[in-house]
């Protein structure tokens, strides 16, 4: 190759005295004349260390972006500090995909699954989060909770890695338990404490509502059971027994929490029996008392409330068939449940964004395709492709959100999501008022949306 002069290339370097530094590099140009090996003329620039081809930002700045992504800072703040655009920060995030690929030759000794609602992002509407119980890190997100998807996913791991798994912590959803025994033959299935208590919590609440309906709307018992519902569902160890308050529902008598509970339980025998069972169950779980849990889980007498009979059959079957559900093992899925609960909120906003964006695309599509022949078929095919690409990109973002959340980057990805949400959701927020639940969710994030109102987007 022949030398062909020089070209001045401006590159953004590290800041100096809190000001961005522009490096003007006098770069050598090379010319390759046409020959048998190279039929066309080729012009190239000399490579510069730590600067990729056709890039104008030094690699050290991108590495600094990666370091600052571990802190709770917004993308715009990181971009301003380093003198780059927020889209550059976003591209660095997308290039981190390779670091989140799971290792199919290894699995931790203690793992946990939990499903969460992902809507149309998954074939079954429910996806699965896989976690390492030992360090509370997210391993991966499985597209669907169906057995076919779970089997195909875990068969990617080596058999030695699957045989090394000792415990699998799951909820009370039973269809995939046989699959767990098949894929992890040496593992013990543990029913998570959270789900066991949640089942009893819901059963007790149904019995309370039933007692209210039997007492009659507006009666003294109805008002008392409605007003003190939190006390009934509160663990007995958290009730106040030495503090007296004036209770309006009992003639402004000075009563403690324990005395209020005693008066409430006197209204209904089923409620009293269910309350004792609920408190004994919580006590057994808190003390890791396996024997007491087995005794209480098998209570199923003829006078036992119907709502708790269903719960007893479920928990009793777990204790009998599976290695005990309520046991001395200290592993829990609390971190997994926190991610699952927050994922439902994120999923609601994602679906609002999808609906708004597709509505906008369909409204402007006739103006984009009016010059094409057979516009009806082309429009239908084009919208189908747009929907598929949109859902694929959003599920990828959903996946990235979970993986980075376990690395303390949730605020960063919340900011990124609201940037993706952009003007379409902001302009159509009044149209979402018809859905009360969704509108309440959106209004909870209005402070974030207001900060993004001045951001311009090219749609």
N, C-alpha and C positions, 0 to 999 in steps of 0.2 A: 504494500500500500504506500502511496505517496503522500507527503505532507501537503496540506492545502490551506495554509494560513491558520488564523486563530479566530476564536469566537468568545466574546465576553458572556459568561453565564452568571446570573445573580442567584445566590443560594442563601436561604435563611439559616443563620447559625445560632448558637447559644446566646442568650441575652447578656449584655454587659451593662452594669450599673442600672439594672431594671429596665433597660431599653433593648428592643430587638436589634440584632446585628445582621447586616446584609454583607455577604461575602461575594465580591466580584472576582470570579475565577477566569483567568485567561486560558481557555481550553484549546488544545491543539486539535485541528480538523485533519482528517485523513480522507484520501480519495482513492478508490479502487477502479481502475480503468476497465472497460469491457475486454473480456478474454474468453477462451474456450471454457475455462472453469467458472467464470462469472460473466454471463452474457450481458448484464446491464451494469450501469455505473452506480456505485455505492459510495455514499458519503457518511462517515461516522465521526463521532467525537471521542476523544480520549476519555477513558474511565477515570473517575475520581473516587478515591477510597471513602467509604461511609456515605456515599450518595448514589442512590439507584438511578438507572438510566431513565431519562426524561423526568426525574424528580427534582424539585427545587427546595426541598427541606432536608437538612442533614439528619442522619439516622439517630444522632444523639438526642434530638428533640423528640422524636417518636418514642425513644426509650424512656424519656422523662415523662411523656404522656402515660405510658404503661404504669410507671411508678405512682403517679398521682391518681390513677384510676382506682387504686386501692383505698383512697381516702373518700370521705363523704363530701365531694365537691361536685358542682354541676359542670356540665361540659362547657358551657359558655365561660364560666370562671377559669377553667383550665386553659381554654383557648386564649382568653385575654392575657393571662399570666405569661403564656409562652409566645404570644404574638402570632397565633395561627387562627384559622377559622374553626367553628364548631364542627363542620363537616369533616375536617381533617381528623379531629378527635374521634368522630364516629367511624371513619374508615379504619383507624387504628383498632377500634373495638371489634369491628367485623373481621379483621385479620387475626384476631386472637382465637378463632375457631379451632385451630390445630392444637391448642393447648388444652382444650376441653374434651378431647377424644378419649373415651374410656379404654383402659387396658384390659383386653380380653384374655390375658394370661393370669389374671389375679382377681380375687374377690376377698373382701374382709371377712373375718370370722363371724361377725354379727352384722346382719343387714336387716333392712326394713322396707316394706312397700307401703304405699298409701295412694289411693286413687283420688283424683280431683276432677271436677267438671271442667272440661275444655270445649264444650259445645261442638260446633261444626269443624273445629280443628282436628278432631279425632273421629274415626269411623263409628265408634260406639258412643261418642259424646263424653267418654271418661278416659282420661290418661292416667299414667302411673308414674309416681316419683320413687326412685330407688336411692336409699340413703345408707351411709356407713354409720352405724349406731355408736361406734367407739369414739369417733371425733365429730359426729354430727355434720358431716360433709355430704353434699349431694353428689352421687355417683353419675346418674344419668336420668333422663326423662324418657319413658317408654310411651310410644304413640297411643296405644290402646290397652285397656285392661283385659281384653278378651284372651282366652287361653291360647289361641293360635298365635297372637302377637307375642305373648309372654314366652311361649315355648321357643319360637323362632329367635327371640332376642337372647334368651339365656343359653341357647345352644351355640351361640357364637363364642361363649367362654369355654376354655379348656375344661375337660372333665375333672382334671386334678384341682382346678380352681373351684369348681362347684362342690367337689367332695370335701373341700376344706371349710366350707360354711358350717358353723355349729348351731346358730340360732337364726330364725327368720321371724321377725316381729311384724304382725299384720293386724288388720281390723277384724270385725266379725263377719265380713263378707265371705261366704263359704265356697263359691264355685271354683276358685283356683287353689284350694287347699290340697286337693289330690295332685295337682300339677307341682306343687312345692315338694311333696314327697318324692315325686318322680325325678325332678331336676336336682334336688338337694337331698339325697338319701340319708346323709348323716346329720341332717339339721333337725332341730327341735322347733316346732311351731309355737310361738308365744302370742296369745291374744293380748293386744295392748290394753293397759289399764284404762286409758282415756275412753276407749270405745265401750268397755264394759260399764263404766260409771255413767257414760252418756246414755246408754240404753236404759239403765235404772232411773236416771234423771227424767227422761221423757215419760217412762211408765208412771212414775210418781206424779208428774204434772198432769197426766191424763186422768188419774184417779182424783186429784184435787178438783179439776174442772167438772168431773162427773158429780162429785159431792156438792159443788156449787149449783149445778143444774137441779139436783134433787132438792136442795133447800129452797129453790125458787128465786127468781130474779128480784133484786131489791130487798130481800130479807136480811136480817141481822147476820146470819151465818154466811150468806152469799157475800155481803160486803166485807166481812172479816177475812174470809178465805181469799178474796180478791186482793185486799189491801196488803195482807201479810204473806203473799206468795213467795217472796224472797226468803223469809225466815223458814218456811217449810222446806225449801230446797237447799238451805245452808247446812253444811256439816255441823254436827252437834258440838264438835270441839271448838267451833268459831262463834258459838252463841254466847251472849253476855248473860251471866247469872248473878252479877252483883251490881249492875247499873239499872236504875229504875227510871222509866219514862212514862209520861202521861199518855195513855192509849185512848184515842178518840172512839174507836170501835167498841170499847168496853167501858163506856161511861166515864172516860178520862181517869180511870183507875191507874195508880202507879204500879206498873208491872215490869218485870224483866223479860228478856227474850224467851227464857225457858218457861216462864209462867204463861206467856202468850201461846207458845207451842202446845202446852198442856191443855189450854182452853180450846184451841183449834182442833186438836185431835179428839176431844170429847164430842165433837159434832158428828163424827162418822167413824164407824168401826173399821170399814175397809181402809180409810185413810190412815187410821192409827196403825193398823197392821202393816200396811205398805211403808209407812214412815219408819217403823222400827226395822224392817228388812233393809230399807235403803241406808239407814245409818249404820247398821251392822256390816253391810257390804263395804261401805266406805272405810269403816274402822279396820276391817280385815285386810283391805288393800293397803291402807297406810302402814299397817304393821307387818305387811308381807306374810300374813298368817294363812298358809295354804290350807290347813285342816278346817279352820273356821269357814273359809270361803267355800269349800266343798260342801260343808253342812248347810250353809245358808243357800247355796245355789240349787240344792235339791228339795227345798221346801216347796211343796205343791199340793197342799191339802185342799179339801173341798170348799173350805171357807176362805181360801186365799183369793185376793182380787184378780180378776180376769186379765188385766193388763200385765200384772207381774207373772202370771202363769206362763204367758208367751215368753217373757224374758227368762224365766227359770228353765224352760225347755231348751232355749238357745244356750244359756251359760252352762247348764248341766251337761248338755251334749259336748260342749267344748272341754269341760273338765274330764269327761269320761273317755272321749275318743282321742283328744289331742293331749300332748304333754302339757301339764296344767296351765290353764289360762291365767289364773291368779296365783302367782308363785313368788319365790324368793329372788328371782332374777331382777336386777336393778335396771336393765335396759328399758328405755322408753322411747316413744315416738313424738315427744313434745315438739322438738324442732321441726319434724316433718309436718305436724299438724299446723304449726304457725305458717309454714310455707303454703300449705294447702288452703288455709283460710284466706290468706292474702291473695292467693292465685284466683280465687273466685271473684274478688273485686277486680283484679286485672282483666279477667276474662270478660266480665260485663262491659268494661270500657272498650276492649278490643272488638266485641261484637257490635257495639254502638258505632265504632269507627268504620267497621266493614259495611254496615248498613248505610251509613251516610255516604261513604265513598262510592259504593256501587250505585246508589241513587244519583249521585252527581255524574258518574260515568255514563249511565243510561240516558240522562237528560241531555248530555252534550254529544253523545255518539252519533245522532243523525246528522249533525253539522260536520262531523269528521269523515263520514262515509257516504255523503250524498253524491259524490262523483264516481263511486264504484258500481259495477254491474252486480245484479242479484243482491241488492243491499240487505234484504231480509235474512238470507242465509249467512251472509258475511257478518252482519251485526250479531246474530246469535252465536256464531263461532267465536267472534272476537270477544264478546262478553264472557263466554265460557272460559276462554283462555285467561282473560283478565282476572276472573274470580279465582281460578286455580292458582295463578301466580300470586295473587294477593294473599290467599289463605296460606300458601306455602311460606311466603316471607314473614307473615305474622306469627305462624307457628315457630319459625326459626327464632324470631325475637322472643317469643314466649319461652322457648327452650333456653336461650341465652340468659334471660332474666333469672330463671331458677338457678342456673349454675353459678352466676355471679353473685346471687343473693347469699349463697353460703360463704362467699368470700367478702362479705361486707361491702357490696357495691349497689345496694338496693336504691339509694337515692339517685345515683348516677343513671340507672336504668329507668327509674320513674321519670326523670327529666327527659331521657331519650324517648320514652313512650309518648309523653305529652307533645314533644316536637313532632313525632310521627302523626299524632292526632290532628294537629294543625287547624286551619281555618274551617275545614269541612264540619268538624264536630262543633266548633265554636259558633258558626253561623246557623247550624241546624239544631242548636240546643233547645230552642223553643219547641221544635217539632217533637223532641223526646219527652216533653212534659206529659204526654198521654200515658207513659209508663212511669208510675209513681216510684217504684223501687229503683229503676234505672236513673230517674231524675235525681233522687236523693243521693245516689252514688256519685253522680256527676257534680252535684252542688258541693259535695264534701271536698272536691278537688278544685273548686273555683279559684282559691288563692294561687294554685300552681298555674291554672289556665290564664289568669289575669297577667301573670308575669310573661306569658308567651304571646299575649295579644298583639304586640307590636312586631312580632317576627314575621317576615315575609316569606312566602313559599311559592314555588313554581309547580303547579298541579297540571 
